[in-house]
Amino acid sequence: MRVFAALLLAPMLASAADPAQHDLDWLAGCWITADESSQEVWVVDGDNSLIGFSVALGADKVQFYEVMSIKLNDDGLWIYTAHPSGQASASFIAVETNENSVVFTNPDHDYPQQINYRREGSLLYASVSLLGGDNSNSFDKVACE
């Protein structure tokens, strides 16, 4: 699975800007669940955007994938847009950003309505839920080796 994401994102990694100049640079990297069933990769794409890809494997095949982006809009708001496999795209607005965490919401979306990311060292904690945290699903990941 590690090879899968690296091959898929090699062109983006080659052209990625220096993440040190980015407000959400802490999200950049390769993240994988302990059982290696899910992997997420984020790269900085210029001063005001990140591009991500997530894949979940099961029974030795891709069960789900998603292409994501986070962009700073003209109003200075971070917008997270997800393009999940087999579903319509959805956008979420950052309502809280801190040094190592961000919360995106879209109260008009069916599920999820809230997406949380928090980094602690080499651990990335992600969760999706309804507004306020109800019906939460967590995806805890470590940095890929």
N, C-alpha and C positions, 0 to 999 in steps of 0.2 A: 504494500500500500504506500510506503514512503516513496518508492520509485515512481508510482503513479502520479502523485501530486507534484513531485519535483519535475518530472517530464512535462506535465501539463502546464506548469507555471514558469518554466525556464525562460520563455521569451519576456514575460513580465518582470521576472527577477533581474534580467540583464539590463532592463531599461529603467528600473526603479530609482527614484531620487533618494538622496540621503535622508533617512528617517529621523535624524537628529533634529531636523528643523520642523517637525510636524507635531501638532498638538496631540494626536492620537497615536504617536509612534510606538507606544508601549504595546499596541495590539499587533504590530507587524511581527511575523514569524510563522513558523510551522508548529501546529498544535495537534496532539493525538491523544485519544482516550487510552487508559491503562490497558484495555483489552485489544487495542489497535483496530477496533471496529469502526471508528469514526476519526476523520482527520479534517482539519481546517487550516488554511493557509491565507495569510494576509500580507500584502506588499504595499508599500507607499508608492503612489503613482502621482508624482508632482507634489507641490506644496499644499494642496487643498483636497486631496483625495486618496483613498485606499481602495484596492481591489482585492476581493476574497473569493475563495472557492472552498466548498465543503463537500465531503463525500462520506457516505455510510455504506459499509460492506456487510453482507450477510450471505451465507451459503456460497462463499467464494465468488460473489458477483456484486455489482453496484446495486444497492437497494434504493438509494436516494442521492441526489446531488443538488447543489445550489450554487449559483454565482451571485456574489454580493458586491455592493460598492458602498462606500461612505464618502460623501462629498460635502464640502462647505458651500452653501448656497450664497447668493448675493446679499441675503439678510444676515449672514454670519451664523446660520444654523447648520449643524451637521445633520445630513439626511442619509439614512441607511436604506438602501433599496435591495430587496431580495428577489431573485429570479429562481424560484424552486422548480425542480423537475415536475412536469405534469400539472403545474398550478399557475395561476395568474401572478404577476409581479405585484409587490406591495412595498410602500415606502413608509418609513418611521422617522420621526423627528427626535433629536437628542433633547431631552428635558433636563438632564443632569450630566455634567461632565466634571471629573476630578482628575487628579494626577494619574491614577491607575484604574479608573472605572468610568463607565458611561452607561446611561439608561436611555433607550429609545422607546417612543410610544406611538401608537396609532389607534385611538379609541374606536375608530370606524371599521377596523379590520376584524374579521371573525376570530381568528386565532393564528398566531399570537397577537396580542395587543401591546405587549411589552417585551423588549429584548434587553437583557442586562449582560454586560461584560465587566469582569474585574480581574486584574492581574496581580499576583503576589509572587514575585521572583520568577521561577520557571513554571509556575502554574497559572493556567487561564481558566477562570470560572465563567461559564456562560449559562444563561437560563432564558427560557421563553415562558410567557404566562399571559393570563388575562391581566388587565390593569390592577395594580395593587398586589400582584403576586399570586392570585388564586390560579389553580390548575397549572402549577409550575412543573416544567421539565428541565432538569439540569444536565449540563454537558461539561464535566470537569476534564481538563486536558493538561498534559505536560508538554514542554517544548520537545520537538522531535530531535533525535540525535543525528 
